[in-house]
């Protein structure tokens, strides 16, 4: 029996198209969920994983599978449906899972043979047995999986073309921010894999650099922090000297022992969601952990950096409180915090979030022709109607933000600071040049996007070209 597992691409997302820019391989990671399912697959199945971020294969030239499994974020849904239609046309059953399948169940059910909602581990072997017997059900409810004693992920099934391996140690988030669907999909309970199992997988990953894909590696409570320290001690004891990066919340900076252990364990950088430069913006987003009274973000960033770790900060543009000038304000605040890299995204209502429910109820989804418009829900396109910023204004603010923060003088100052403090100057340089290299691509992408939205807004009876235009 042949099983083909596919991570579809989105051609509109330049930063994950590895073939488009050599820098992008540093900003893409392995589809870990598919590798986990491959590890749970019985040996009578021959498993192949395709990651379209490395390039789309010639599917007709591949051996015909007996079952196709597809995972997809919302922005990948259209491509997932294209692949599903191809294989269903050949009579091959297709199962789809992931966050989009869970949040848009009816839409996905109409386009595949079977849907897995929630986390798939608890139902995967039963699904495969049903498929083998020709009794595949239309729906499997995975719910929240027990992540103790998971089978080892199949890191061997993908080529060595990634800069980073991938590892997950926890699931779930109690913060339930306004714009985030993690709590809706993975639950509010902070679930932790046994440390010995994490260490064994850490040792088995072939790449020297690893991305910890946890939504928050360290958690929020004292017992979460204690567990993170135990994990870091165990990674130190392996003696492998592998390097890794992770997503954390700003409370990472509050414990010097935690910082020291993380650095000794190989942490070279962290991604932190600062989200907004204003208190009003943080309140709007429900980012409570950033609203701790007296929090000095600049001092927090410096404490992390003193332990030889880079800090990448994320901000969201397009909040109800954002006005013209917000792009330059974000760049200025990010520079004042001393961030090594800045990642600014458009406020995007994703299915499963409270933001989605509110914007849909208020008729503020500017791109709402589904499923066709899902391809724009990448966080890199303005898909909503923003209260204080027009389409042209919000695109301008994003361009100004990136051009300001990633100007050559500012990049050189940041890299020189990394050299002076012996804080991974090569990684800092690569990260900054990677972001800067996409500014020109983004500018053209925004121009094309604006033109497409203008054409969509024309009345059906209005010609696109007048006679004079044609001449």
N, C-alpha and C positions, 0 to 999 in steps of 0.2 A: 504494500500500500504506500502510495506517495502522498505526502503532505507538503503543500507549498504555502508558506507564511509570507505575507507581503506588507511592507510599510510603504504606503503610497507617497508620492511627492506632491508638491504644490509649485508649479513653475513660476508663480508670482513672488515667491520668497527667495530673493537672491542670496541671502546669507547662508542658506543651507544647500545651495546648488554647488557641490564641490567642484564640478567640472568648469564652472564659470570663473572661479577665482581660486588661486592657490591658498589664499588666506582663509577661505571658508572651511577648510578641513579642520581648522582650530575651533570652529563654532558649530560643529555638528557631532552628534554622538550616536552610538549604536541603539537600535530599537530594542531596549532591554526587555520589554514585555513579551516580545516574540521569542527572545532567547530563553526566557523563563518557561513559556509554554512548551518550547522545544525540549527543555529539560524534563518536563512532566510527561512527554509523549512516549508511549510504550515502544520497545525496540522493533516491533514488527512494522512500524511506520518509518519510511525513509523521508527525512526532513530536509527541506531546503528553505533558506530565508533569503528574501530579496528586499534590499533597502534601496528604493528608487532615488534616494538622495545621492547615491553614488552613480546614478545613471539608470535610465529605463532599459531593461533587458528586451531582447527579442522574444516575447512570450511564445509565439508560435514555434520557435526553435527549441524551447525547453521541453523536457519530457512531460507528457500529459499527466497531471496529478489526479489523484482520486478525491481530494478535498483541498479547497483553498480557504485559508484563514486570513482575514484582513483586519488590521487595527487602524484607527484613524482619529486624529483630533478633528475638530470642526472644520478647520481650513483645508483638510485633506479629503473631505467627504466626496467632493465631485470626482476627484481622481479615483477614489475607492470605488465609486459606482461604475466608472468606466471599466476598471479592471474586472469588477464583478460581472458586468454585462458580457464581457468577452468570454469569460469562462462558463457562465451560465448558458451562453449561446452554443458552447461545445458540449453541454450536458454535464458539466462538472459542478457539483454543489459548492456553494460559497457560504461561509459563516463570517460574520463581522461582529467585532466587539470594540471596546474602548469607550472613551467618554462621550463621543458624539452618538454612538449607537445607543448608549444608555439614556441620554437626554432627549434624543429625537427618535424614539422607538418606532413610531408609526411610519415615519419617512424611510427609515432604514429597512424595516420589515418588508416594505413594498419592493425593495431592490435587491434583496439577497434571499437565500433559502433559510437561513437561521441566524438569530441574533443572540449574543451573549450580553446581558446587562450586568453592570458591576464588575467586580474582579473575577477573572475567569478560572482561577486555580481550582476552586472547589468542584467545578463541573466539567473540567476539560477532559479527563479520562472517560467519563460517561459519554460526553459528546462524541469523542472519537469512536467509542464502541458502537454507538448508535449509527454513526456514519458508515462504519464497516459493515453493519448489518442492513444498511439501506433504510434505516428508521430514524433519520435525523429529525429532531423536533424543530418547530419554528422559533422556539424561544427557550433559552436557558438562563435562569436567574442565579448569577454568581454571588451577589451580595458582597459582604466583606469577608475576605478569605482569612483563614488562619495562616499567618506567615511564619509560624514555627515549623521547622523541619521541611522547608521547601527543597525540592530537588534542585541540584546545581544548574544554573543557567548555562546554556550551550554557547559559550563564548567562541568556540571553535568553528561555528557555522558561518561566520562572516569574514571577509578578507581583511588583511592587515593594511587597510587604507584609511584608518581613522587615527587622528592624533590622540584621542582619548578612548579608553575603555569606559564601561558604565557599571555602577554598582548601587543597589538600594539597600538601606539598612532599616528604614522606618516607613510607615504609611499613616496617613490621616493628619488632620490639623484642627485644633480646637479654636482657632482664631476666627474662622468664618467671615472673612472680609467681604465687603459688599460686591466686589468685582470678581471674586475668585470662586471656582467651582470645585476646588479640591475637597472641601468639607462635604459637599453634596455627593461626590463620587466615592471618595475614600473614607468618609466618616469623620466625626469630630474626635474620636478616640485616637490617641497617639500610640500606635502599635509598633513594637520593636522586635526585630529579628534577634534570635540568640546570637550573642557576640561570637562564639566559636564558629558558627556557620558563616557569619559575615567574613571572618578572618580567612577561612578556607577558600571562599570565593575570591577574596582579595588576592590571595596567593596564586589562584588559578588564572586570573586575568592576564593575557599576554602583553597588553600595553603597559608601558612604564608610567604613563599618566592616566589618571582615572577621574571621571566625573561622578561624584556622589549625587544621584538624581533625587534624593529625598527632597520633599518640598521644604522641610526645615530639619536639618541634620541634628540640631541640638535640642529642639523642643523649647518649652516655655516654663516648665516647672522645675523645682529643685531636684526631683527624682529623675527628670529627663536629663538635666545637666550632669548628674552623677553617672548616669548610664553612658553619656557621651564621653566622659572622662575615662571610664572603664574601657570603652571601645578604642579610644586613642592609645591607651596604655597597651592594649593587646596588639594594635597595629605596629607600635614601636617595637614590641618584642619579636615581631617577625623578622626584623633586620633587613627587610627588602629595600628600604629607602625609595619606595615608589612615591610619586608626587600626585597630589589630588586637589581638586577644587570642589566647593560645595555651596549649596544655598542655605543661608542661615538668617535669623532675625537679628536685629540690632543688639539684643541682650547678649549676644556672643561676646561683646566687648566688655561685659561687666565682671568677668571672672578671669583674673590673670593666670590662675592655674590651668583653666580650660584653654586659654590662648596658648600657653606654653606647651601643653600636651599636644594640641592640634598641630602646632608648628613642628614639634619633634616627630609626630606621626606622619608628616609629609604634606600637610596642608600648605599650598602655595597661594591660594586665593579664595575669596568668598564673594558670593553674589548676595547683595542685600537690597530688599525693596524699601527704598525711602519714600517712593510714590508721589509725594507732593512737597514743594518747598514751603507750604503754608499750613498753619494749624487748621484753618477752615477746610483745606483740601483733605487733610488726614481724617478729620471728623466725617467728611462726606463719604470717604471710602471705608470708614469703619476700621481703620488701621490703628487699633487701640494700643498695640504694643509700642508704637512709635510716639504715643501721646503721654508717656511717663513724664511726670512733672520734673522739670529741671534737666531733662536729657540734653546733653551737649553733643551733637552729632559729630562735629569736627574732632572733639576730644576722643569720642568713641572710635572713629576711623583711625586716629593716630595711635591709639592703644593697640589696635589690631595690626597696624603696619609695623609697630615697634617689634612685633614678634615675627617679622619677616614674611608677612602675608599681604598680598595685593587685595584691594577692595574695589569691586565693581558695583556701582549703584544703579538701581532702576527707578525711573520716574514715569508717571502717567500724565499725558497731555490731553486736555479736553474735558476737564472736570467742570461742573456747573459754575464753580467759582473762578475758573481761569478766564483771563481777559487778554487782549492784545498786549504783547510784551512778555508773556509767560515763557516763551521759548528761551529768550535771553536770560530770564530770571532763573530758570532751571539750570542753564549752563553755568551761571554765576554761582549759584548755591553749590552745585556739584564741585566746582573748582574750589570754593571756600571750604567745603568739607575735606578737600584733599583727595578726592576719589581718583583712582588710577584709570578707571574706565567708566563711561556713562552709557547706559542703555535706556533710551526714552521711547515709550510706546504710546499709541493712541488709546484712549479709553474705549474699550470694546465690550459690548454686551454679549457675553457668551451664554448659550443655553445652559440652564442649571444654576445660574447665578441670580441673586436678588436684583442686580443691575439689569439683567435681561428682562425679568418680569416687569420692572418699573418702566423701562424704556419702551417695551412693547405696549404696555397699557397706555402710555402717553403718546403713542404713535411717533416715536422718535427714532425708529429704525429706518435710516435713509436707504439702505440697501436691504430690501426685504423680499426679493424675488428668489425664493428658495425652491430647490436646492442650489440653483445656479450661482447665487451670490455668496455661498459659503466660502468660496475661494478667496474672498476678500477679508474673511474674519481671521486674519493672521496676527493681529495687534499692530501691523505695520501699515494699515490703511484706515482712514477715518470713515467708518461705516454708519455712524449715527448722526443725528442732528444735535449739534452742540449749542448750548444756550447762549453763549457770548462770543462764539467764533464761527464765522462762515466757513465753507469748505476751503475757499482760497486762503482765508486767514489762518486756519489751523495747519494747512500744508506749509504755509510760509513760516509759521512758528516752529514747526519741526525742523525745517531746513536751517533756520537761524540757530536753533539750539545745537544741532550737530556741527554746523560750520564754526560756531563760536568755540565749543568745547574741543573740537578736533582740528583747530587751526594748527599749523606747523609750529609756531612759537610755543603754544601751550603743550603740544606733544613733546617737544624737546625739553621743556621745563620738567614735565612729569618723568620722562626717561632719565634726565640728569638727576632728579631727586632719587630715583630708584638706584642709580649707580652710586650716588653719594652715600645712601643708606644701605647699600648692598642688598637690595630688595628685588631680585629677579629682573634686572633691566631688560634682558632679552624677551622675557614673557611680556613685560610692559610694552615694549616696542612693537612686538607682533600684534598684541591686542589693539593698540592704538591705530596701527596702520591698517588692520583688518576693518575696523569701524570706518576709518577715513576713506578706504578704498571703495566703500559702498555708498558714499555720499553722492557721487556723480551718478551712479546707477539709480539711486533713490530719486534724484532730481528728475531724471527721464521717466522713471516709473510714475511719479506724481503727475507729470505733464500728461502722460498717456491716460492715467486714471481720471484726471480732470476732464479731458476731452471725451472720454467714454461716458462720464456722468452727464456732460452737457448734451450729448446726443440722445441719451436716455430721456432727458427732460423735454425734448421736442415733442409737440403734439403729433399724433400718428399721421395727420393729414399734411403736416408741414414738411416740405422737401428739405433734405440735408444740404443740397447745393442749389443755389439759384441759377438762372440762365447765365447771368453775368459771371458768377463764380466759376461755372463750368468753362466759360470762354477764357 
